[in-house]
Amino acid sequence: MSNGVRLFLIATRYGLVEHARNRFAMLLVAAFVPLLITLVRVAVTDIEVPFRLRDTGLVLRADGNELAQISGALMAVSLIVGFMMFAATFGSGAFDRRLSLAGYPRAALGLAKIACLVVASVVVCAYATAIICCYWSPRQPVLLAAALFGAAMTYGALGVALGALLRREVEGMFAIAMISCFDMAVQNPIASIGADSDLVRWLPSYGAMQASTAAGFSDATPFAGFAVQLTWFVASALVGLVAFHLRTRSSLRPVMWIRIPGPRIRRPRIPGSGKSGQSAKP
């Protein structure tokens, strides 16, 4: 095993331990996800709602209650994973800088955060999909979980970027919450009259919403939705890694030693010693 891979695995292990010690995040995963999906199921009517897949032009007649559960699950996984990655990046900023100054490769530290993001997203999205399946049966549950995973990865990468760029914790929490709420509120056809407008194409979870709806209510494979969401994730990850690289960059400059000329100090001569340093003859 090369030294770079070993350092990457060490950073990933400690990152996962840090996430596991975040008790508030674990509580959100265990309680917030089922609570939000259950509240949506109870509060939203079950009338049929038209939802257009913009890339194929197909109009689905989806149950409003079930469609709202998908939207709620997307919001839940986006918020939780985004908060987790922001808190981990923001809290370990000073330690990451010390590690990089000590010679720890920044590439290993950055890739370890992406690896932790993948693990957290898989766990949270599998849990959310299982809860949805307890209430109704999506047509393609695996693709539904993959769509939730894409949204979680995108917001997790945004959390890394905000954690590296912002200097106050409340700013990052507020930014993630507002972006996610606006994102889901505009795309939800039950809550927004603009869900079919051109604006939704520029939202971070547009591809995930399209893919998850297609997976839940049709047998079509939503390749276009996954491609759009992958583009959003790659862009967010690049911004996050660049911000992390800049934050951990050393501002120290190498010291230049300058020789200052001065008077030459003569070495005192010890009586009784010769020029070669040997004792004088008696």
Number of C-alpha atoms within 10 A of each C-alpha: 5 6 8 13 11 12 17 21 17 14 21 22 14 13 21 18 12 14 19 13 11 13 11 12 18 16 11 16 20 14 11 16 23 20 14 16 24 16 12 20 20 11 10 15 14 15 11 14 16 13 24 18 19 15 12 10 9 12 12 16 15 20 17 21 20 26 27 23 23 25 23 24 23 28 25 27 29 32 24 25 29 30 24 23 27 27 22 20 23 22 14 16 17 12 11 20 19 14 15 17 16 9 9 17 14 20 15 18 25 22 16 22 23 20 19 23 27 17 12 23 27 18 12 23 28 17 18 24 20 13 18 21 12 8 13 11 12 22 16 18 18 15 21 26 22 21 28 31 25 33 30 31 31 27 32 34 28 29 32 31 25 28 30 26 19 14 11 11 14 9 12 25 18 11 13 21 17 12 15 20 14 12 20 24 17 19 25 21 20 18 12 12 11 14 18 17 11 9 12 18 14 12 18 23 30 21 28 30 30 24 29 29 28 27 23 22 18 17 11 13 13 22 12 17 24 23 15 20 26 18 14 24 23 14 14 22 23 14 19 25 22 15 19 25 18 12 17 20 14 12 8 7 6 6 6 6 6 6 6 5 6 6 5 6 6 6 6 6 10 8 8 11 12 12 8 7 10 9 11 11 7 4
